Amino acid sequence: MKHSISVEDIKLYAYHGCLEEEGLIGGQYSIDVFIETEFTEAAEKDDLSQTIDYVWVNQIVKEEMAIRSKLIETVGQRIINRLKNGAEHSEFKVVIKKMRPPINGDVAFVSIGIDSRK
């Protein structure tokens, strides 16, 4: 049986971007993590250790978003890699939205998505 878990709209302030100013000023980001896993045993036994801990997911996102990168694609790949290393039998999708990007236009956000799900 497949189950899903999502941790959505993780709001963080970070310093990603190709422009030097983005590294100094920073900006708002919203991150979604979607997980396909199997948690029958966790549900039957009411046992957190048998499923994906939301706190763990949030912590990984926070830690990786704190490492400055020029590309949010790079940050997304780091997040996916850490999640997969910590939960080998689960699949993940990560979406990073950069709010109000400095691209000479009225744009709400730009986003990238990385999907390891089959």
C-alpha positions in Angstrom: 0.0 0.0 0.0 1.2 3.5 -0.8 0.7 6.4 1.5 1.5 10.1 1.2 2.7 12.8 3.6 3.2 16.4 2.7 4.8 19.3 4.5 3.7 22.4 2.6 4.4 26.1 2.6 7.5 26.1 4.8 8.2 29.8 4.9 11.9 30.8 5.1 14.1 33.8 4.5 17.2 32.9 2.6 20.0 34.4 0.4 20.0 32.5 -2.9 20.4 34.0 -6.3 22.9 34.9 -9.0 22.9 38.6 -8.1 25.3 39.9 -5.5 22.5 41.9 -3.9 20.5 38.7 -3.3 23.3 37.4 -1.2 23.2 40.5 0.9 19.5 41.3 1.0 17.9 37.9 0.7 14.3 37.1 0.1 11.2 35.1 1.0 10.8 31.4 0.0 8.1 28.8 0.3 9.0 25.1 0.1 6.7 22.1 -0.3 7.8 18.5 0.4 5.6 15.7 -0.9 6.4 12.1 0.3 5.3 8.7 -1.0 5.9 6.1 1.7 4.3 3.2 3.5 3.1 3.8 7.0 0.7 1.0 7.7 2.8 -0.3 10.7 3.1 3.2 12.1 -0.6 3.7 11.9 -1.5 0.4 13.4 1.0 0.7 16.3 0.7 4.5 16.7 4.5 4.6 16.3 6.3 7.7 15.0 9.5 5.8 14.4 7.8 3.8 11.7 7.0 6.8 9.5 8.4 10.1 8.3 8.7 12.7 11.1 7.5 16.1 9.9 10.0 17.8 12.3 12.8 16.0 10.5 11.6 17.1 7.1 11.3 20.7 8.2 14.8 20.6 9.8 16.4 19.4 6.6 14.7 22.1 4.6 15.8 24.8 7.0 19.4 23.6 7.1 19.8 23.3 3.3 18.0 26.7 2.7 20.5 28.3 5.1 23.4 27.4 2.7 23.7 30.1 0.1 23.6 29.0 -3.5 23.3 30.8 -6.8 20.6 28.5 -8.0 17.5 27.2 -6.1 17.9 24.1 -8.3 21.0 23.3 -6.3 19.2 23.8 -3.0 16.4 21.6 -4.2 18.8 18.8 -5.2 20.5 19.0 -1.8 17.2 18.7 0.0 16.1 15.7 -2.1 19.5 14.0 -1.5 19.3 14.4 2.3 15.7 13.2 2.4 16.4 10.1 0.3 19.5 9.3 2.4 17.5 9.5 5.6 14.4 7.5 4.3 15.6 5.1 1.7 12.3 3.4 1.1 10.4 6.6 0.4 10.1 8.9 -2.6 10.1 12.7 -2.5 9.1 15.7 -4.5 10.4 19.1 -3.5 9.1 22.5 -4.8 10.9 25.7 -4.0 9.2 29.0 -4.7 11.2 32.2 -4.7 8.7 34.9 -3.8 8.9 38.3 -5.7 12.1 37.5 -7.6 14.1 40.5 -8.9 13.4 39.9 -12.6 12.1 43.3 -13.8 8.5 42.4 -13.7 5.4 41.9 -11.5 5.9 38.2 -10.8 4.5 36.5 -7.7 7.1 33.7 -7.6 9.3 31.5 -9.7 9.7 27.8 -8.7 11.6 24.7 -9.3 10.5 21.1 -8.7 12.5 17.9 -8.2 10.6 14.6 -8.2 12.2 11.3 -7.2 8.8 9.6 -7.1 8.3 6.7 -9.5 
